[in-house]
Amino acid sequence: MKIITSIAEMKRVSGGLKKYSRSVSFIPTMGKLHEGHIKLIEEGKKYGEAIVSIFVNPMQFAPDEDYDSYPRDYERDIEILKNLGIKYLFYPTADIVENSATFVINPEYSDRLCGLFRTDHFRGVLTIVMKLFCIITPNFAFFGLKDYQQYVLIKKAAEDFFLDVKVIPVKTVREKCGLAMSSRNAYFNDYDRGIAGNFYKALKETVDLFNAGEKLGENLVFFAIKKLIKNGFKVDYVKITDKDLNIKEQSVRNGDIMLSAVEFKGVRLIDNIFFETLLKK
């Protein structure tokens, strides 16, 4: 596996692949790879030569957040990527963020949901992802649906700038307890991880209520919040939106999505679930 740290070299490698008619799949990560990342990589390999990046982006962390302590395990990540048959890892230096005077923002979609609690978070995400897109110029890019708001923002940015990259969502991968895979899960011991699995359980029970006939958004949200508080979570928000993140407070329909952020044992967790009526056989 070739580990590339230079922006210029990464451009040459990606350009060379495309010159010889190789489609390029791009999987951006912040490292501490887990089964969710592996799913993204496996999907990417189906579409073309998979290029993975590892970069803990300081621009998306607020001063009081966990940038310095964010889980990192570079040597283990290298072994995982080698075992997956990845040929190219982009491991950029700080050059990718230094001297940044231009930022990518989307105030309409960033200033809601997680954006209300993490000021400038999505500005940092979009700016670095767009830089990575410009360096690698992939044909396809893969993002997990756990970070649904992030997926929507990146997809819109690629479309708004007429980039020749198809942003592909990948289904959330979960631990046995139901907790969505995340590098931050490393903060939990086994017992707390199991309790944290009640986050997704509460969302599932809300969908069960929807399937039982409750369609009023505010009632579904109230039900979910009560469940989360009862299970020991501090709730940042629970919202129901359509697929484009427009808030739904009245009639909820199939295809709408409930998004939530909570805090448990000092760790911020996000998750979501789609409303889908279960058809009886």
MOKAHU-V256680 format. One record per backbone hydrogen bond with DSSP energy under -1.0 kcal/mol. CO is the residue of the C=O (numbers start at 0). NH is the residue of the N-H. If there is no record, write none. Layout:
co=CO nh=NH
co=CO nh=NH
//
This chain:
co=1 nh=88
co=3 nh=90
co=5 nh=9
co=6 nh=10
co=7 nh=11
co=8 nh=12
co=9 nh=13
co=10 nh=14
co=11 nh=15
co=12 nh=16
co=13 nh=17
co=14 nh=18
co=15 nh=19
co=16 nh=21
co=17 nh=20
co=22 nh=48
co=23 nh=138
co=23 nh=139
co=24 nh=50
co=25 nh=141
co=26 nh=52
co=28 nh=54
co=33 nh=37
co=34 nh=38
co=35 nh=39
co=36 nh=40
co=37 nh=41
co=38 nh=42
co=39 nh=43
co=40 nh=44
co=43 nh=46
co=43 nh=47
co=48 nh=24
co=50 nh=26
co=51 nh=89
co=52 nh=28
co=54 nh=56
co=56 nh=59
co=57 nh=60
co=61 nh=64
co=65 nh=69
co=72 nh=76
co=73 nh=77
co=74 nh=78
co=75 nh=79
co=76 nh=80
co=77 nh=81
co=78 nh=82
co=79 nh=83
co=80 nh=85
co=81 nh=84
co=86 nh=1
co=87 nh=51
co=88 nh=3
co=89 nh=53
co=92 nh=95
co=93 nh=96
co=93 nh=97
co=96 nh=99
co=105 nh=109
co=106 nh=110
co=111 nh=114
co=112 nh=115
co=113 nh=116
co=113 nh=117
co=117 nh=120
co=119 nh=123
co=120 nh=124
co=121 nh=125
co=122 nh=126
co=123 nh=127
co=124 nh=128
co=125 nh=129
co=126 nh=130
co=127 nh=131
co=128 nh=132
co=129 nh=133
co=130 nh=134
co=131 nh=135
co=132 nh=136
co=138 nh=165
co=139 nh=25
co=140 nh=167
co=142 nh=169
co=145 nh=147
co=146 nh=150
co=147 nh=151
co=148 nh=152
co=149 nh=153
co=150 nh=154
co=151 nh=155
co=152 nh=156
co=153 nh=157
co=154 nh=158
co=155 nh=159
co=156 nh=160
co=157 nh=162
co=158 nh=161
co=162 nh=164
co=165 nh=140
co=167 nh=142
co=169 nh=144
co=172 nh=180
co=174 nh=177
co=178 nh=174
co=181 nh=184
co=182 nh=185
co=183 nh=186
co=184 nh=187
co=188 nh=192
co=189 nh=193
co=190 nh=194
co=191 nh=195
co=194 nh=197
co=195 nh=198
co=196 nh=200
co=197 nh=201
co=198 nh=202
co=199 nh=203
co=200 nh=204
co=201 nh=205
co=202 nh=206
co=203 nh=207
co=204 nh=208
co=205 nh=209
co=206 nh=210
co=207 nh=211
co=208 nh=213
co=209 nh=212
co=214 nh=251
co=215 nh=219
co=216 nh=220
co=217 nh=221
co=218 nh=222
co=219 nh=223
co=220 nh=224
co=221 nh=225
co=222 nh=226
co=223 nh=227
co=224 nh=228
co=225 nh=229
co=226 nh=230
co=227 nh=232
co=228 nh=231
co=233 nh=262
co=236 nh=260
co=238 nh=258
co=239 nh=247
co=240 nh=256
co=241 nh=244
co=245 nh=241
co=248 nh=217
co=249 nh=216
co=252 nh=255
co=255 nh=274
co=256 nh=240
co=257 nh=272
co=258 nh=238
co=259 nh=270
co=260 nh=235
co=260 nh=236
co=261 nh=268
co=262 nh=233
co=263 nh=266
co=266 nh=263
co=268 nh=261
co=270 nh=259
co=272 nh=257
co=274 nh=254
//
